Amino acid sequence: MTQHEEQAHERERPGPTLGGAADRLARSLPGYRVEILQGRLIATPWADGAHALALS
Protein backbone atom coordinates (compact mmCIF):
# COMPACT_ATOMS: atom_id res chain seq x y z
CA MET A 1 0.00 0.00 0.00
CA THR A 2 1.39 3.39 -0.93
CA GLN A 3 1.54 6.31 1.48
CA HIS A 4 -1.29 8.03 -0.44
CA GLU A 5 -3.49 4.92 -0.12
CA GLU A 6 -2.72 4.69 3.61
CA GLN A 7 -3.70 8.33 4.13
CA ALA A 8 -6.97 7.82 2.22
CA HIS A 9 -7.71 4.73 4.32
CA GLU A 10 -7.06 6.70 7.54
CA ARG A 11 -9.57 9.38 6.49
CA GLU A 12 -12.26 6.76 5.76
CA ARG A 13 -12.05 5.21 9.20
CA PRO A 14 -14.67 6.78 11.48
CA GLY A 15 -13.37 8.23 14.72
CA PRO A 16 -15.07 8.15 18.10
CA THR A 17 -18.12 10.38 18.38
CA LEU A 18 -19.92 11.92 21.33
CA GLY A 19 -23.11 10.13 20.27
CA GLY A 20 -21.30 6.79 20.22
CA ALA A 21 -19.87 7.46 23.66
CA ALA A 22 -23.37 8.33 24.94
CA ASP A 23 -24.75 5.06 23.54
CA ARG A 24 -22.00 3.01 25.19
CA LEU A 25 -22.46 4.83 28.50
CA ALA A 26 -26.24 4.31 28.42
CA ARG A 27 -25.74 0.57 27.91
CA SER A 28 -23.22 0.36 30.75
CA LEU A 29 -25.28 2.44 33.24
CA PRO A 30 -28.80 1.03 33.37
CA GLY A 31 -31.08 3.25 35.43
CA TYR A 32 -29.26 6.44 34.43
CA ARG A 33 -30.45 9.10 31.98
CA VAL A 34 -27.63 9.82 29.51
CA GLU A 35 -27.83 13.11 27.63
CA ILE A 36 -25.65 15.36 25.52
CA LEU A 37 -26.20 18.91 26.73
CA GLN A 38 -24.31 21.80 25.13
CA GLY A 39 -21.63 19.42 23.87
CA ARG A 40 -21.16 17.68 27.23
CA LEU A 41 -22.02 14.10 28.09
CA ILE A 42 -24.17 13.99 31.24
CA ALA A 43 -25.29 10.84 33.12
CA THR A 44 -27.75 11.30 35.97
CA PRO A 45 -29.70 8.71 37.93
CA TRP A 46 -33.45 8.73 37.53
CA ALA A 47 -35.35 10.42 40.35
CA ASP A 48 -36.59 8.09 43.06
CA GLY A 49 -40.24 7.77 44.05
CA ALA A 50 -40.02 10.23 46.96
CA HIS A 51 -38.60 12.90 44.67
CA ALA A 52 -41.34 12.35 42.08
CA LEU A 53 -44.02 12.50 44.81
CA ALA A 54 -42.66 15.80 46.14
CA LEU A 55 -42.84 17.35 42.69
CA SER A 56 -46.44 16.33 42.04
N, C-alpha and C positions, 0 to 999 in steps of 0.2 A: 504494500500500500504506500502510495506516495505521500509526502507531507501535505499536499493540497487535499488529497482524499481523506486523510486523518482529520484535518481541520474541518472539513465539511461534515464528517461523521460526528465530531464533537458538537457542532452546532445543532445537529438533528436530535441529539439526546436530550430529552426533557429534564430540566433541573427540578429540585424540590420547590414546591409551591406552598403558600400559606394555607390554601384550601385543602391540599393533601395532608398537611400537618394537622389541620383541624379534624379531618376525617379520622386519621390515625388516633388522635387524642380522644375523640368521642368514642371510638371502639374500645380504647383501653381504660376509660373512666365511666363505666355505666353508672347512671344516677346523677351525672353532672351535665349541665347545659354548657355546650361549647359554642362560642360565638367569635366572630371576627368583628371587632369594633374599632373603627378609625385605624385600621391597619395593624391592630394588636389582637393576639389570640388570647381569649379569656375563657377560663373554665370555672364555673361556679356550681356548687351543689344546689339541687332543687330545694325549695323552701319546705320545711317540715309542716305537719298538720297544724301545730299551734300557731305558727306564723301565718298560715293561710286563714285560720279562724280569726286572728286578730285583725286582719285586713278586711274581712267581710262584714 
